[in-house]
Structures are given as C-alpha cells and as structure tokens.
Amino acid sequence: MGHTNDTEIVRVPFDRPGVSRFLRVAYLVYRHDRLWVAPLESDALLTLSSRNPFYQHARIELWIARAGGRDVGRIAAIVDDHFHPPSGQPTAFFGYFECIDDPGISGALLRTVKDWARARGLERVLGPMNPSANDECGLLVQGFDTPPALMTTYNPPYYARLIEAAGFQKAKDLLAFDIQVAGSPAQRMERVALRFEKRNPGLELRPVLKRTLDAELPHIKRIYNESWEKNWGFTPMTDAEIDFLAVRLKPLLTEGLVWIATQGGEPAGFLLIILDYNQVLQPLRGRLLSRGLFRALPYLLNLRTPDACRVIALGVRPEFRRRGIETVMLHRALQTVNRLKLQSADASWVLEENIPVQQTIAHQGGKVSKVYRLYESGSQHAEDPQQSTSGDSNAA
C-alpha cells in the first residue's frame, strides 16, 4: 500500500472478491458513456482467474487507486515468461488501466507498476496489455465516435494524455479497418479468388463449425503460431491457452465465417470472423440479468442477429504465402456475410507496418477507422520494424 498526495494505492488480491472490486472501477469511469460496452462479468472473472492457463507462465498484480473515499482508478502489472521482445530488454506489461481524469492519480498508478517492475529487474514497461498481445491490447487514440467491436479495447480520449504525462511514449500503433460490405468489390474478389484456386489445384477449404472445432484445433494451433511467429510482440500460445480461448469462442461461431485452408493436405491458412456480439452486450452492462435484458432478448432468442462482424484473425503459414490463399478464404466468408445481410466488418488489429495486409484490406474497400497505441517506458533500444511483420497475417 502506498500514498501519493491524497491518493492511496491499494493492492488487491488475485481472487474473486479482489477481481470483482477491480472490475467495478470501470463503471465509475464509464457511467455516462453511451458507447462503452461492459464485458460480460462472468467472462471477465474467468479470464482474470487462475483458471486462465495464461497464468501458468505469467504473473499478475492488481492495484486500485482510492481518493475521496472511493475507488477511482485501477491498473495491473504483468510479467509473461514466454514474452521475448526483439530488443532483448526485460519487459513487464501494464494493463487493465482505468482512471478518472486526474494526472496525479494516473501517475501514481503507473509509477506503482514501474516500481514493481524495477524491483524485479524489469526496466521496460509496455502496455496496455489485457493481459497480453493475444488478448485485448492497445489504448484507443483515434476513432472515438463509434462503439468498440467485439474483443477490442475502448477508453476515453484523455487516457493518452494521462499516460504520456507519466513518461510513456509510443511503441507501436495497431490499426482497425472498417469495411462497408455493401460497397465491397465482391465480383472482382470472386474473379481473383477463382483464379487463385485454379493455380492451386491442391488447395482445399473447409468451414470450421461448432461441432468440428475440437477436431480442427490442432491445425489451428499450428497455423496460428507459425503464421504470427515473426510479428512484432508475438508470443506463441500454448495448447492450453488455445483450448481455453476456443471454449469461450465456440458459442459465437457462425457457419461460413471461420475457415481452414489446406494445401496438399497440409494446414496452410486460417480465417476467424465473429459476429459483433458487442451489439448484444452493450445494453446488458456486464450482466445477463439486468434491465437491458429485454433489448438483448431478440439476439439471445436468435430472432435477430448483429449487423456487423469482426475479422479477428487471417493468417497463412510462411511456406504457403503469395498464393492468394487469404483472398480465397475471404471470398468464401464474404458469401456468408452477404447471405446474413451484414452491413459492415471491423478488421483488427493490423500492425502499422504490415503493408501487405493493409493492401489486402484496402482492396476490399477497407479504411482505417480506429488506431490503438501501445506505450512504453524505460525502453533503451528501438526495435527494427522491418523485422516485426510476418507478411500476410492479421492478428487481434
């Protein structure tokens, strides 16, 4: 426990009561924000618990800032033993940052993480990571006029000012693209996709369904870890982590939006698109049994579906790139998007230097809609952006 002026920084235990208190801070910050989408409380408690296999190789500490007799801010410090930055500099993460607009309070929270990291020999602090780059990460710095898409971050505009005032600077920008489906060049994509399929007679695509997900997981794991291996900040997911994520995503899968590509029987590419269920979650304010249930009920009863989706992952293993596999998968998914009469797609996130993926999205009419920024403090080495992208992978 520490004090900065009239601000008290309190460490909270990593257990259900402590995490529940930690999560409640967000409701103070966003109580008048109509765009914020509260995470479903049961899922947030699950991901911030020892049941999450991420914590088999990572450690986390939670703090809350108190001022005026109430909880007014929060932050987490995270160390992931599997994270190895290109610079080689020992790194801790800060994450789950929420705070009222007070630089004294935010400064105290961020100093707490820096001091905690320094005491463990970690001079560099990078974030926000919630809790890693394989989950929600980045601070929203552009695109505050629309609600967040499923599994993306959201915050007030003043957060950037608070974090920069505490001595943090930009490490990397992550881009989100908005694709208006009605305006996408479907016919052109179909011609290009058919041409690629003819050039690759051994190319086969199959949809990933709820009933086939478990059987496909070994292929998905291999494609994911090999496709994203060279991406800046990438940390391979363990089998247990991918299984954990699959259990959470399985109820959200829609036939025709998730694809596996094989070439000569070898797993080659993977595409994951999820309907934007944030449209369902927004009125619930984090709880199924809430006043917003009646607004969400048509979705829960399958009487209505979201009119948008999110392209979460598009990856091709290195030896199968430059064959148009990603275009063929996107074409198949676009047919489903049109069948469902979706209006828009959020493609996120894409590293700022990953030009090949940005060009692929631009060909579908995509335009940058949001920018998420990772900040760092204590960095001694600039990482070479030319060594930080895998060519045609899109990760979220």
Helices and strands as residue ranges (DSSP letters): E 2-4, E 7-12, H 16-29, H 41-47, G 53-56, E 58-67, E 70-80, E 91-99, H 103-118, E 124-127, E 129-130, E 136-137, E 139-142, H 158-165, E 169-180, G 181-183, H 186-199, E 203-207, H 213-227, H 239-249, G 250-252, E 258-263, E 266-275, H 278-281, G 282-284, H 293-300, E 308-316, G 318-320, H 325-339, E 344-351, H 355-363, E 367-377, G 385-387
